[in-house]
Amino acid sequence: MDTSRRKFLKYSTLLSGTFLIPGNPFSKNLFSAPLPALKYIPSPADWKNDNITLSWLGHSTVLINFYGKWILTDPVISKKIGIRFLWDTIGPSRMTPAALKIEEIPKPDLILLSHAHMDHTDVPTLEYFGEKYPGEIDVVTAYLTKDVIQDIEWKSVSVLDWNDETSIDGISIKAIEVKHFGWRYPWEKDRSRGYMKDGRSYNAYHIRMNGKSIVFGGDTAMTDKLDVLKNENIDIAIMPIGAYNPWKWNHCNPEEALVMAARMNAKYFIPIHTKTFSQSSEPFNEPIDWMNKSAVNYNLKIGLDNIGQTFTLE
């Protein structure tokens, strides 16, 4: 048996065992169960192409109509995330359904992938889009993460390192450094471990079109790295707010997310990375409640606060 095979078996066993430990936050919803009905369901067919309209579909997945260009961030529509093993996936199940069924999502013109973690780069979801729209979707992904998605037929794959920029179909995209970690499997090298040249990376993205500007924060702990955007006239900051207890060194809490958005001088705040999977120990509703309570202390507005809601920037 070769080394890579042994490593896969070793760590997939360890990870599956971790999921099954009683009291471990990842084990709270490991097995599928009926999901509650959503209060809000977006209707993309009614969205106009002369503004910015978006909806939070769950976790870090946001569907954006950016002046007629459809953008999808970190698409995860699967009912479970984790390691695919035989006929099943070893990992947590959704606690809240996606706001749209995968077949209801319009064809993305552009997919933004912040990093290679399985709750952000979900191969089954990406395979669906690649098979339904072969060679028709552009993808932007982080440094040394292309291998995760290279077997899918895309129109293009742009790999952006920190501060790299590209333009796709009229949309300007710049990768911004954040504070997180990048390995997909525990034995891999990543930049948080000091492997700057040969380790997986992790991005936020600053996207611009028609004089409007959006930041997709991806996944980050509290950092001043996003301060570089303070003079960029940010209209919308899409920021993670969950999984901070006890993982504060890798995930910001709602207060910290608001601080980072305020430092960017963002006008509107859209929360992500909460209310979908059981990934940490904070109460399920705490991140959103905390965000809503604290937002009044900052010079910005909350664009939405629930999965499935729709926000329009005229």
N, C-alpha and C positions, 0 to 999 in steps of 0.2 A: 504494500500500500504506500503511495507516494506521500510526501510531507503535507502537501496542501489538503489531500483527502483526509489525513489523520487530524489535521487542525480543524477542518470543517466538522467532522464527527464529534471531536472533543468539545468544541465551543457550542455547537448546536445542542448538544446534550446539556451542557452547563446552562445555556440560556433557557432551554425548555424547563429545566429544573427550577431555575429562578422564578419563572412565571408561575410555578405550582406551589411555591413556598407560601403557607398560610400567613396572611398579614402583609405580604409583599404588595405594594400598590399595583404592580403590574398583574397580579393574580386576581384582583377584585372582579374583573369581568372577562376572564379568559375564555369562557365558553359562551356560545351564542345564546341569546335570549330574545324574546319579542321586544322590539324597540318602541318607545313611545311615539305617538304622532307629533309631528312638528306643528307649531303654531303658525309659522310663516313659510310660504312656498313662493319662490321667485318665479317670474314669468318673463324670461329673456326675449320671447317673441315680441313683447310689447315695448322693449327698450329701443330708444332712438339712437341714431348714429351721429348726432350732432352735439353730443356731450359725453360725459363720463358717467356710466352707471355700473354699479357692482353689487354683488351679493356674496355674503359669507356662506359657503356651502357646508362648512364643518372643518374642524381642526385648522390647518393652515391653507386650506383650499378656498381661494376667492376667484370668482368668475367676474371678469371685467370687460365691459364694452368700452374701449378707449377710442372714441370717435370712429366707430365702425370696425375697429380691429379687436378681435376676441382674444383675451389673454387669460390664461389659467395658471394660478400659482400653486406649486407643490401639490399636484392633484392626487388625492387619496379618497377614492370612492369605495374601496373594498370594505367588506364587513369586518374583516380581521386584518391586522398587520403583523408582520414578523417573518419568521423563517418558513419558507415553503418546504414541507417534508412529506413525501409520499402524496397522499390525497388531501392533506389539510395544511393549514397555516398555524404554526406555533406562535402564539402571541395574543395580545388583548383584542377583544371584540369592541365594536363601537357601542357606546352607551346612548348615542343620539344618531339617528339616521342622517345620511347626507341629504341636503335640502333638495337636490335633484337626483333622479336616477341617472345612471351614467349615459343611457341612451337619450336622455332629455337635454343633455348639455350640448350647446351649439359647437360646431367644429372649431377648435381653437386655432387661431392663426399663429399663436405664440404660447409656449409653455415655459415658465420660469421655474427652475429647480434650484433651491437654495443650498442644499447639501445632500449627502447620500444616505442619511438615516432613513430607516424603513417607514417612518411615519411622515416622511416628506418626499422621498422618491419611492413610490409604490409601483413596483414593476407590473403587477397585474393590471392596474389602472392604465398605466402608460402603454402596455401591450394592446389594450382595447383600442385606444385612440390610434396607435400605429397600424393596427390591422384594419380598422374602419376607414382610415384616411391615409393610406400608405403614400409616403413621399409628399405629403401636403402640409405638414406642420413643422414650423421652426422651433428649436429648443435652445435655451440658454442654460448652461449648467456650470458648476464650480470647477476649479482646477483639480485635475486628477480624479474626476468622477465620471467621465464619459464612458468608461468601460461598463458601468452598471446598465447603461441604456443603449449600448452600441449595436445590439442585435435587433433593435427595432428600426423599422424603415421610416426615417424622418426626411423632411425636405432639407434641413440643415441642422447641425449641432454646433453651437458656438460655445467654446470653453473660455470663460472669463476668469482671470486672476484678479486679485484686489486692484482696483483702480483702472482695470481694463475697460474699454468702451467699445460698443459696436452699434450699428444701426441696421434694423431689420424692418423692411416694409414701412419706412417712415417713422419708426419708433426708435428713439435713442435709449440705449440701455448701458448703465455703468454698474460694475460690481463694487460693492463697498465692504470693507472688512468689518466683522463683528467679533464678539467674544463667545465662542462655542467650541465644539470639537467635531471631527469629520469622519471618523472611521465608521464603516458599515458593519464590519465584524471586529471583535475585540483584538484580533492579532494584527490588524492592519496599521500602517503608519498614518499619522495625521498631524496637522500643524500644531494642534494643541499640545502635542508631545515633543515639539521641537523639530519635527521633520519638515522644514520649510520648503525644500526643493522636491522631496519625494513623498510627501504626505498629502492625504486628501484635505481639501479646503472646504470653506463654508462662507457663503455670501449673503449680504443683503443686496437689493437692487434699487437703483434710482432710474425710473423710466420717465421719458418726456415726449410730448407730442402736442402740437398746436398751442404751445405756450403754457401747457399744464404739466404738472409734475406729481408723480406718485413714488413713495418709498415702500417697498415690500421688505420688511425687516427679517423675514425668514425665521431664524431661531437664534436668540442671543441672550446672554446675561447682561447685566448693567455694564455699559461701556461708554467711553467718550469718543469712540471711533466715528459715530454718526454725526458728531458735531461739525464735520467737514461740510455738511449739507445746510448749515444754518443760513447761508445766503442764496440758496437755490430756489426760493419761493415754492416751498413744498405745499401742495394743496391737500394731499391725503397721505397720512402715515399709517400703514397697515403693520401692526406690531403684535408680537406674541406676549401673552400675559399669564400663561399657566405653566404648571409643572415646576414650580420654584421651591416646593417643600418636599424633600430636603435638597433639591438639586440647584441651589441658588448660584453655584459657581458656573452653571451652564444655561440657566433660564432666569430671566428677569421676572420680578413680580409686577403687578399692575401699576404700582406707584413708580417704579423704575421705568417702566415702559412709557408712562405719561411724561416723566422727566425727560427721557430721550427725545420724545416727539416734540416737547416744548422747546428743547434746545435746538431742534431743527427748524423751529418756527412754523411747524405744521399747522394748517388751518383746521383739519378734521382728523379724527382718530378712529381707526377701525381695528377692533380686537380680533386676534386669532389665537390658535394653539391652546384652546380650552373647550370645555363642554362636549368633548367628543370621545376621547379615550381616557381610561384610568391610568395615568402615568406617574402620579405622585400622591402625596398625603393630604394636601389641602382639601377642604370640603368642596364638593362639585361646583357649587354656585359662588364660592368665595371670590374668585378672580373678577367676575363680572360685577358683583356687588361692590367690591373694593374699587374697581375702576369708576363706576358710576358715582360713588360717594366722593372720590378724590378729584374727579375731573373738574369740579367747580373751582379748584385752586389753580387751574392752568388756563392760559390764554389759547384755548382750542375748544372744539366742539366734538362730541361723540357722534359719529355718523350712524352707527347702529350698535345694538348690544345683544343681538340674538341671532342664532343660526337661521338662515332663510330670509332674513330681512334684506331689503334692497335700499341702496343709497344712491342718489343722483347728485352730481355736481354740475350745475348748469354752466 
